[in-house]
Amino acid sequence: MLPNVQAGVAKEMPCLFTMPRYLKRLLRLACPLTVPILGMVCLRVDARPLEHKDSSTLYLSVESPVRSTSGNVVGDGPYSYRFIVRSPQHIDQPHRRAGYQILLQGGSVFSDRNDVYRGTTDSQGRTATFRTRRPVPLTNWDVRPTEGRGEFGQSFSLSSDDGAGLSEFPYMVNVATGPIYCGYSLPGGLTARYQTLQPSGLSLFTLSAAQCHGLQRRVNAVMQRATRQGRISGLQHLLADRRFEEHHDMLRSKLKAIVLHDGSLAEVQRLRADLLAKRPDASPAKRASILNGLAYQLASQQPPRLVDYANELMDESLSLDMNLYNMDSKGWILYRMGRYEEALDWLNRALASFKTECTKSEKAAYPETLGHRGLVLWTLKRRSEALVDWARANRFTTDGSWTNGLPHWSKIGPLIEATGARLDTLDNEPSTCRESALKTQATGPDAP
């Protein structure tokens, strides 16, 4: 696990960072993720068709009942819904012929018993038509644009210091081994969902739209080059360009990601040496963090690569700083190596290190560690214990990224929800990091 540390605009980070100086006192990225409450609209089969438009909703508009069905129809029943998806580049315009995801909340499910649907909008930015046998409140429909491709995904939330979501705020999402995306936050401060081929490697930055688009043009052209060496030389050229000086850390993170993704053992070893040589005065804790980052990212590749070396790096990191992040990473690496009982021991130790009151970084890390232990327990055929861990992680989720790697989400997701409902009834949730808990729905990596 990589700790969620404070970082500058050019620093790589999963969720929390320092804003540009003029916004430093006003803004922060909020964890956990919060979902805006939409206005309730009661629907009847014999009612006049409803065209519901609201600047506070994630979607641009909804039609219910649907007057003229075209395109895909999902489900059956007398109630019908069709949405126009917001574009993340122009949130008052439709997301045309592009990806979207709908997450049903409040226990509602689609006809195939899944709570997630992914599809492509038509030329008007419309989703499929969804038919249900019972009315589904509009508060239960989480409709978002998607960008990118792959079975893994993540979204973010931006808010002010008082917790209010920041709408229409410019941001940039960097895919470590892929492109840069520019966008504006949706109502409630939520971003689009970004799909990737790897389970990690997304980071969010705030900068002006003009800055983002200028960087996007140059970086994406480089990342589209056919060869690894072409991408490396292109990034090195950008690093030598003084116009991109404030983005050097981000550009270096892309170079590092390329090496970790498909570099040789010798190249990864040189990367380790270079990163440590750049910080000769770093404290043991900082050196441990650098080694942890390398080890965790190697083991998180799909498929995992150089895991023996990743395990060596992790042992070196633990010898410098035995903290909960390193213990989680050790357990994760052992899991990826197939050493499940040892992995479980380390993850138990990591979870025992969390306290009743947690720092922001620990609050973000807690569901990930629960998710890791759940994977180990599931593999060991201890399914009910795994579901309890995942149900607890679901209470703390910030963006759904903790679900990346869960097997067969479409089948496991409902089991997690049912387990969470039983925990609510028993009221036996442990007090660890409890002050941070906000119930939000997780989005699985392989939902349809």
Sequence and secondary structure as in RCSB ss.txt:
>XXXX:A:sequence
MLPNVQAGVAKEMPCLFTMPRYLKRLLRLACPLTVPILGMVCLRVDARPLEHKDSSTLYLSVESPVRSTSGNVVG
DGPYSYRFIVRSPQHIDQPHRRAGYQILLQGGSVFSDRNDVYRGTTDSQGRTATFRTRRPVPLTNWDVRPTEGRG
EFGQSFSLSSDDGAGLSEFPYMVNVATGPIYCGYSLPGGLTARYQTLQPSGLSLFTLSAAQCHGLQRRVNAVMQR
ATRQGRISGLQHLLADRRFEEHHDMLRSKLKAIVLHDGSLAEVQRLRADLLAKRPDASPAKRASILNGLAYQLAS
QQPPRLVDYANELMDESLSLDMNLYNMDSKGWILYRMGRYEEALDWLNRALASFKTECTKSEKAAYPETLGHRGL
VLWTLKRRSEALVDWARANRFTTDGSWTNGLPHWSKIGPLIEATGARLDTLDNEPSTCRESALKTQATGPDAP
>XXXX:A:secstr
        TTS  SS     GGGTTTEEE SS            TTS  EEEE TTSSSSEEEES SS  S EES
 SSEEEEEE B SSSTTSB TT EEEEEE TT   TTS SEEEEE  TTSB  EEEESS   GGGEEEEEEEE S
SEEE  BEEETTS B TT EEEEEETTS EEEEE  GGGB  EEEESSSS EEEE   HHHHHHHHHHHHHHHT 
SSHHHHHHHHHHHHT GGGGGGHHHHHHHHHHHHHHH  HHHHHHHHHHHHHT TT  HHHHHHHHHHHHHHHHT
SSS  SHHHHHHHHHHHHHH   HHHHHHHHHHHHHTT HHHHHHHHHHHHHT  SS  HHHHHHHHHHHHHHHH
HHHHTT HHHHHHHHHHHHHH SSSGGGTT TTHHHHHHHHHHHHHHHHHHT    TTGGG        TT  
